[in-house]
Every structure is written in structure tokens, then in C-alpha cells.
Amino acid sequence: MDGIRLIVGLGNPGPEHVLDRHNAGFWFVDAVAQAHGATLTREGKFFGAVGRARIAGEPVFLLEPATWMNRSGQAVAALANFYRIAPAQMLVVHDELDLPPGQVKLKCGGGHAGHNGLKDIQARLGSADFWRLRFGIGHPRTLQLNQEVVDFVLHRPTREQHEAIDAAIDRALACLPELVAGQPEAAMAKLHVRGA
């Protein structure tokens, strides 16, 4: 199968981080699980919470690493190696400082732009050729905040920002059937059509 077989949401574990901007990847995987009737269960050998969903008639693994963000690759590599899932069959979902809240972009490959979760995944897989779904959270500079990036990502967005991110999550959910079916161009056309 050429489509997505593993969807990984990036975030930090623990109730104190549930609403942090840095946990946008977890928010998306939670939404996928809810939309497709999947349950995430902690699996020690995969260092995270794992679920199985059926999307567009195909089985897809869901993963939320229980490691800290900068060790996300430990969980991704463990599950991918066990089930023989290639990087090109993975969708890694994460927060993106360079996009405003409400924007979401899909791309394959590229650098990590300082994102510690992506950096560790690339190192552990020995490849950057996985798909990324990037949810905009804004940047403290562009939002006129006198706040360090590290502090910014570990705090919750405003209500308006959260609503914009939730709307982006809904748009991304609608593109999953195309991604799972191995039609990334169709997914991108659908996702990016609004200029979001």
C-alpha cells in the first residue's frame, strides 16, 4: 500500500500539558480516534498510546508517544520497525510556529526547523521522507507577545486561537481518506484550497 499506515501525533505526556500548544499533534490524533471509533491504549513496547482505526477501508495505526517531545522518535521507530512501516507511509502531526493559528499545511520530507520532535524522529528513522501535517500555532513575535518560544509552546492558546486550530483539525480530518488511499495530491488540493 502506498498510502498512510501510521499517524503520529506529537506532544508531551501528562495532564499538565494537555492544553499546551505543543500538543496540537495529540489533539489531531484524538480527533481521528473519535471520528473513526478507535481507542488509544498505552503499550509499553511502543513507548506510547496506540490505536487502530479503519480509514477509507484501510487499517491505520495511531500513535501518541509517551516520551517527552525530544524523544518522540523512540516510540515512532519502535512501532514502525515492528510493523515494517516505511517513512513514506507515516504522517507525523505537529505544531508549527511559522503558521498562524487556523492554518494547516501538508508536506513530505524537509528539515525539522528546530522542532525537537521532528529532529528525533529523523535521527531514529535515518530518514526525513515522512509526511508532516503542520498545525499553525503562531509565533510569539508575530502575535506581539513578549514571550520566549519555549515558554509560548508550553502554554495554552487563547480561546480564539484554539477555535481556529479546531477548525483546521476538522479540515485535515476530511483529507485523511485521500492520504490513506495514497492520493496525497488530492489531499493537499482539498486541504489547501482555502488558502489555509
BALOBA-1460 file (C-alpha; in Angstrom, 3 decimals):
// residues 196
<rec num="1" residu="m" x="0.000" y="0.000" z="0.000"/>
<rec num="2" residu="d" x="1.313" y="3.439" z="-0.928"/>
<rec num="3" residu="g" x="-0.898" y="5.345" z="1.480"/>
<rec num="4" residu="i" x="-0.536" y="6.308" z="5.138"/>
<rec num="5" residu="r" x="-0.389" y="3.380" z="7.576"/>
<rec num="6" residu="l" x="0.704" y="5.281" z="10.703"/>
<rec num="7" residu="i" x="-0.468" y="8.632" z="12.060"/>
<rec num="8" residu="v" x="1.744" y="10.010" z="14.833"/>
<rec num="9" residu="g" x="0.687" y="12.969" z="16.934"/>
<rec num="10" residu="l" x="3.462" y="14.836" z="18.723"/>
<rec num="11" residu="g" x="3.079" y="16.265" z="22.201"/>
<rec num="12" residu="n" x="4.205" y="15.965" z="25.802"/>
<rec num="13" residu="p" x="2.664" y="13.465" z="28.232"/>
<rec num="14" residu="g" x="0.844" y="14.341" z="31.430"/>
<rec num="15" residu="p" x="-2.351" y="16.204" z="32.342"/>
<rec num="16" residu="e" x="-0.445" y="19.461" z="32.840"/>
<rec num="17" residu="h" x="0.389" y="19.541" z="29.105"/>
<rec num="18" residu="v" x="-2.948" y="18.506" z="27.599"/>
<rec num="19" residu="l" x="-3.870" y="22.040" z="26.510"/>
<rec num="20" residu="d" x="-0.349" y="23.235" z="25.562"/>
<rec num="21" residu="r" x="0.144" y="24.499" z="22.006"/>
<rec num="22" residu="h" x="2.966" y="21.946" z="21.678"/>
<rec num="23" residu="n" x="0.333" y="19.186" z="21.975"/>
<rec num="24" residu="a" x="-1.513" y="20.054" z="18.751"/>
<rec num="25" residu="g" x="-0.416" y="16.705" z="17.311"/>
<rec num="26" residu="f" x="-2.128" y="14.869" z="20.169"/>
<rec num="27" residu="w" x="-5.279" y="16.928" z="19.583"/>
<rec num="28" residu="f" x="-5.406" y="15.746" z="15.985"/>
<rec num="29" residu="v" x="-4.826" y="12.063" z="16.792"/>
<rec num="30" residu="d" x="-7.532" y="12.276" z="19.485"/>
<rec num="31" residu="a" x="-9.893" y="13.711" z="16.849"/>
<rec num="32" residu="v" x="-9.006" y="10.904" z="14.404"/>
<rec num="33" residu="a" x="-9.654" y="8.292" z="17.087"/>
<rec num="34" residu="q" x="-13.004" y="9.850" z="17.948"/>
<rec num="35" residu="a" x="-14.064" y="10.209" z="14.301"/>
<rec num="36" residu="h" x="-13.165" y="6.623" z="13.459"/>
<rec num="37" residu="g" x="-14.181" y="4.827" z="16.656"/>
<rec num="38" residu="a" x="-10.634" y="3.939" z="17.731"/>
<rec num="39" residu="t" x="-9.346" y="3.640" z="21.294"/>
<rec num="40" residu="l" x="-5.806" y="4.605" z="22.291"/>
<rec num="41" residu="t" x="-4.210" y="2.235" z="24.800"/>
<rec num="42" residu="r" x="-0.814" y="2.551" z="26.465"/>
<rec num="43" residu="e" x="1.594" y="-0.037" z="25.000"/>
<rec num="44" residu="g" x="4.954" y="-0.165" z="26.770"/>
<rec num="45" residu="k" x="6.880" y="-1.778" z="23.930"/>
<rec num="46" residu="f" x="5.921" y="1.167" z="21.693"/>
<rec num="47" residu="f" x="6.570" y="3.837" z="24.369"/>
<rec num="48" residu="g" x="3.170" y="5.431" z="23.889"/>
<rec num="49" residu="a" x="-0.578" y="5.162" z="23.390"/>
<rec num="50" residu="v" x="-1.513" y="3.154" z="20.322"/>
<rec num="51" residu="g" x="-4.799" y="2.739" z="18.498"/>
<rec num="52" residu="r" x="-6.014" y="1.122" z="15.316"/>
<rec num="53" residu="a" x="-8.522" y="2.838" z="13.054"/>
<rec num="54" residu="r" x="-10.100" y="1.894" z="9.752"/>
<rec num="55" residu="i" x="-9.977" y="4.847" z="7.361"/>
<rec num="56" residu="a" x="-11.110" y="4.615" z="3.732"/>
<rec num="57" residu="g" x="-11.355" y="0.858" z="4.274"/>
<rec num="58" residu="e" x="-7.700" y="0.528" z="5.304"/>
<rec num="59" residu="p" x="-6.181" y="-0.219" z="8.723"/>
<rec num="60" residu="v" x="-4.178" y="2.693" z="10.127"/>
<rec num="61" residu="f" x="-2.165" y="2.819" z="13.359"/>
<rec num="62" residu="l" x="-2.499" y="5.850" z="15.619"/>
<rec num="63" residu="l" x="0.347" y="6.755" z="17.975"/>
<rec num="64" residu="e" x="0.857" y="9.326" z="20.710"/>
<rec num="65" residu="p" x="4.395" y="8.936" z="22.122"/>
<rec num="66" residu="a" x="4.522" y="8.913" z="25.921"/>
<rec num="67" residu="t" x="8.141" y="10.036" z="25.851"/>
<rec num="68" residu="w" x="8.938" y="13.718" z="26.090"/>
<rec num="69" residu="m" x="8.784" y="15.594" z="22.794"/>
<rec num="70" residu="n" x="12.551" y="15.435" z="22.222"/>
<rec num="71" residu="r" x="12.437" y="11.614" z="22.377"/>
<rec num="72" residu="s" x="9.412" y="11.092" z="20.103"/>
<rec num="73" residu="g" x="11.484" y="9.061" z="17.662"/>
<rec num="74" residu="q" x="11.876" y="6.270" z="20.214"/>
<rec num="75" residu="a" x="8.156" y="5.466" z="20.002"/>
<rec num="76" residu="v" x="7.877" y="6.050" z="16.254"/>
<rec num="77" residu="a" x="10.844" y="3.819" z="15.404"/>
<rec num="78" residu="a" x="9.669" y="1.045" z="17.764"/>
<rec num="79" residu="l" x="6.224" y="0.797" z="16.167"/>
<rec num="80" residu="a" x="7.394" y="1.386" z="12.588"/>
<rec num="81" residu="n" x="10.126" y="-1.239" z="12.836"/>
<rec num="82" residu="f" x="7.814" y="-3.808" z="14.431"/>
<rec num="83" residu="y" x="5.096" y="-3.427" z="11.778"/>
<rec num="84" residu="r" x="7.517" y="-2.672" z="8.913"/>
<rec num="85" residu="i" x="6.042" y="0.729" z="8.139"/>
<rec num="86" residu="a" x="8.235" y="2.820" z="5.831"/>
<rec num="87" residu="p" x="8.781" y="6.551" z="6.426"/>
<rec num="88" residu="a" x="6.736" y="7.368" z="3.291"/>
<rec num="89" residu="q" x="3.755" y="5.602" z="4.941"/>
<rec num="90" residu="m" x="3.880" y="7.814" z="8.050"/>
<rec num="91" residu="l" x="2.048" y="11.041" z="8.799"/>
<rec num="92" residu="v" x="3.640" y="12.994" z="11.661"/>
<rec num="93" residu="v" x="1.355" y="15.695" z="13.051"/>
<rec num="94" residu="h" x="2.817" y="18.632" z="14.951"/>
<rec num="95" residu="d" x="2.536" y="22.278" z="15.961"/>
<rec num="96" residu="e" x="4.093" y="24.847" z="13.614"/>
<rec num="97" residu="l" x="5.370" y="28.239" z="14.793"/>
<rec num="98" residu="d" x="5.694" y="29.590" z="11.239"/>
<rec num="99" residu="l" x="1.955" y="29.319" z="10.523"/>
<rec num="100" residu="p" x="-0.762" y="31.356" z="12.248"/>
<rec num="101" residu="p" x="-3.472" y="29.582" z="14.262"/>
<rec num="102" residu="g" x="-6.043" y="28.157" z="11.863"/>
<rec num="103" residu="q" x="-3.618" y="27.340" z="9.069"/>
<rec num="104" residu="v" x="-2.621" y="23.765" z="8.337"/>
<rec num="105" residu="k" x="-0.163" y="22.508" z="5.729"/>
<rec num="106" residu="l" x="0.760" y="19.080" z="4.437"/>
<rec num="107" residu="k" x="4.166" y="18.217" z="3.013"/>
<rec num="108" residu="c" x="6.556" y="15.322" z="2.622"/>
<rec num="109" residu="g" x="10.177" y="15.477" z="3.764"/>
<rec num="110" residu="g" x="12.173" y="18.566" z="4.603"/>
<rec num="111" residu="g" x="14.090" y="19.780" z="7.625"/>
<rec num="112" residu="h" x="12.986" y="19.892" z="11.238"/>
<rec num="113" residu="a" x="13.166" y="23.703" z="11.622"/>
<rec num="114" residu="g" x="14.293" y="23.299" z="15.234"/>
<rec num="115" residu="h" x="11.284" y="21.161" z="16.202"/>
<rec num="116" residu="n" x="12.745" y="18.661" z="18.668"/>
<rec num="117" residu="g" x="10.126" y="16.002" z="17.986"/>
<rec num="118" residu="l" x="10.810" y="16.012" z="14.245"/>
<rec num="119" residu="k" x="14.550" y="16.140" z="14.867"/>
<rec num="120" residu="d" x="14.465" y="12.983" z="16.977"/>
<rec num="121" residu="i" x="12.187" y="11.121" z="14.551"/>
<rec num="122" residu="q" x="14.524" y="11.899" z="11.652"/>
<rec num="123" residu="a" x="17.519" y="10.726" z="13.683"/>
<rec num="124" residu="r" x="15.866" y="7.474" z="14.796"/>
<rec num="125" residu="l" x="14.442" y="6.604" z="11.369"/>
<rec num="126" residu="g" x="17.554" y="7.707" z="9.490"/>
<rec num="127" residu="s" x="15.193" y="9.469" z="7.072"/>
<rec num="128" residu="a" x="13.260" y="12.713" z="6.712"/>
<rec num="129" residu="d" x="10.989" y="11.279" z="3.999"/>
<rec num="130" residu="f" x="7.815" y="11.074" z="6.050"/>
<rec num="131" residu="w" x="4.677" y="13.170" z="5.647"/>
<rec num="132" residu="r" x="4.086" y="16.075" z="8.013"/>
<rec num="133" residu="l" x="0.800" y="17.719" z="8.887"/>
<rec num="134" residu="r" x="1.699" y="21.102" z="10.371"/>
<rec num="135" residu="f" x="-0.861" y="22.915" z="12.513"/>
<rec num="136" residu="g" x="-0.198" y="26.620" z="12.903"/>
<rec num="137" residu="i" x="0.036" y="27.908" z="16.465"/>
<rec num="138" residu="g" x="1.577" y="31.282" z="15.606"/>
<rec num="139" residu="h" x="4.834" y="32.739" z="16.845"/>
<rec num="140" residu="p" x="5.161" y="34.990" z="19.887"/>
<rec num="141" residu="r" x="6.824" y="37.653" z="17.699"/>
<rec num="142" residu="t" x="4.050" y="37.730" z="15.081"/>
<rec num="143" residu="l" x="1.433" y="37.659" z="17.843"/>
<rec num="144" residu="q" x="3.176" y="40.659" z="19.514"/>
<rec num="145" residu="l" x="3.931" y="38.687" z="22.670"/>
<rec num="146" residu="n" x="6.976" y="39.304" z="24.815"/>
<rec num="147" residu="q" x="7.475" y="35.596" z="25.420"/>
<rec num="148" residu="e" x="10.234" y="33.094" z="24.679"/>
<rec num="149" residu="v" x="9.330" y="30.366" z="22.172"/>
<rec num="150" residu="v" x="9.950" y="27.604" z="24.747"/>
<rec num="151" residu="d" x="7.512" y="29.253" z="27.146"/>
<rec num="152" residu="f" x="4.995" y="30.021" z="24.372"/>
<rec num="153" residu="v" x="4.645" y="26.431" z="23.113"/>
<rec num="154" residu="l" x="4.182" y="25.131" z="26.672"/>
<rec num="155" residu="h" x="1.147" y="27.337" z="27.301"/>
<rec num="156" residu="r" x="-2.419" y="27.079" z="26.103"/>
<rec num="157" residu="p" x="-3.680" y="29.164" z="23.169"/>
<rec num="158" residu="t" x="-6.357" y="31.807" z="23.613"/>
<rec num="159" residu="r" x="-9.956" y="30.715" z="23.086"/>
<rec num="160" residu="e" x="-9.992" y="32.294" z="19.612"/>
<rec num="161" residu="q" x="-6.721" y="30.601" z="18.672"/>
<rec num="162" residu="h" x="-7.978" y="27.239" z="19.925"/>
<rec num="163" residu="e" x="-11.170" y="27.596" z="17.879"/>
<rec num="164" residu="a" x="-9.096" y="28.357" z="14.774"/>
<rec num="165" residu="i" x="-6.900" y="25.289" z="15.395"/>
<rec num="166" residu="d" x="-10.005" y="23.125" z="15.939"/>
<rec num="167" residu="a" x="-11.393" y="24.312" z="12.581"/>
<rec num="168" residu="a" x="-8.074" y="23.368" z="10.942"/>
<rec num="169" residu="i" x="-8.273" y="19.928" z="12.580"/>
<rec num="170" residu="d" x="-11.738" y="19.439" z="11.054"/>
<rec num="171" residu="r" x="-10.428" y="20.363" z="7.586"/>
<rec num="172" residu="a" x="-7.498" y="17.976" z="7.972"/>
<rec num="173" residu="l" x="-9.767" y="15.128" z="9.096"/>
<rec num="174" residu="a" x="-11.683" y="15.476" z="5.835"/>
<rec num="175" residu="c" x="-8.462" y="14.843" z="3.855"/>
<rec num="176" residu="l" x="-7.487" y="11.608" z="5.580"/>
<rec num="177" residu="p" x="-9.297" y="9.247" z="3.168"/>
<rec num="178" residu="e" x="-7.197" y="10.576" z="0.266"/>
<rec num="179" residu="l" x="-3.961" y="10.305" z="2.269"/>
<rec num="180" residu="v" x="-4.719" y="6.752" z="3.350"/>
<rec num="181" residu="a" x="-5.638" y="5.837" z="-0.228"/>
<rec num="182" residu="g" x="-2.235" y="7.041" z="-1.450"/>
<rec num="183" residu="q" x="-3.536" y="10.213" z="-3.100"/>
<rec num="184" residu="p" x="-1.532" y="12.972" z="-1.375"/>
<rec num="185" residu="e" x="-2.014" y="15.456" z="-4.226"/>
<rec num="186" residu="a" x="-5.798" y="15.157" z="-3.848"/>
<rec num="187" residu="a" x="-5.454" y="15.561" z="-0.080"/>
<rec num="188" residu="m" x="-3.312" y="18.681" z="-0.492"/>
<rec num="189" residu="a" x="-5.691" y="20.188" z="-3.035"/>
<rec num="190" residu="k" x="-8.586" y="19.647" z="-0.638"/>
<rec num="191" residu="l" x="-6.675" y="20.914" z="2.412"/>
<rec num="192" residu="h" x="-5.037" y="23.952" z="0.844"/>
<rec num="193" residu="v" x="-7.936" y="25.040" z="-1.350"/>
<rec num="194" residu="r" x="-9.000" y="27.774" z="1.092"/>
<rec num="195" residu="g" x="-5.514" y="29.230" z="1.210"/>
<rec num="196" residu="a" x="-5.252" y="27.967" z="4.753"/>
